[in-house]
Amino acid sequence: LTPEERAAAVASFTDGKGACSKPVKRAHPILPKAGEKNVLITSALPYVNNVPHLGNIIGCVLSADVFSRFCRLRGWNTLYICGTDEYGTATETRALEEGLTPQQICDKYHALHADIYRWFNIDFDFFGRTTTPQQTEIAQD
């Protein structure tokens, strides 16, 4: 942080909410802006082989969510992305246990993760999946 940013933080703390800058209004897509502070935030991608638990939320997405809110309050151009990791042996094993295909497991648990994070008001700009055609092409390129 610059000395000016530190001084603004101290003023916000001592003078209250009125000293804070106005949060940036988000307009999608969020793209980098020349001449501005651009922040890209992500967190560990949870596997889709189980229901998310407090460890996923606290140890993964909550700290990134708090930081993204802080960045937006500072007026920084911020993009917070996350998603489910849908590859791996654990996904295939869970599919066999539940008598479903790996794709059906991915669909089921991605929706469940998204719903739970929404319930906790985790404010992703984008919550994706590693099995999309675009992600697969980028990962294999």
JOBELLIN-V387031 format. One record per pair of residues at least 24 apart in sequence whose ideal C-beta (glycine too) atoms are under 6 Angstrom apart, sorted by the first residue. I is the first residue (numbers start at 1). J is the second residue. Records with the same first field share a line. If there is no record, write none. Layout:
I=J ; J
This chain:
21=75
23=72 ; 73
24=72 ; 75
30=79 ; 125
33=77
36=77
37=76
38=77
39=71 ; 76 ; 78
40=79
41=68 ; 80
42=81 ; 82
43=82
45=83 ; 85
46=84
47=85 ; 90
48=84 ; 86 ; 106 ; 109 ; 110
49=90 ; 91 ; 94
52=113 ; 116
57=120
61=122
65=122 ; 123
79=125
80=124 ; 125
81=126
82=124 ; 127
83=127 ; 128 ; 129
84=110 ; 113 ; 129
85=130
86=129 ; 130 ; 131
87=130
106=131
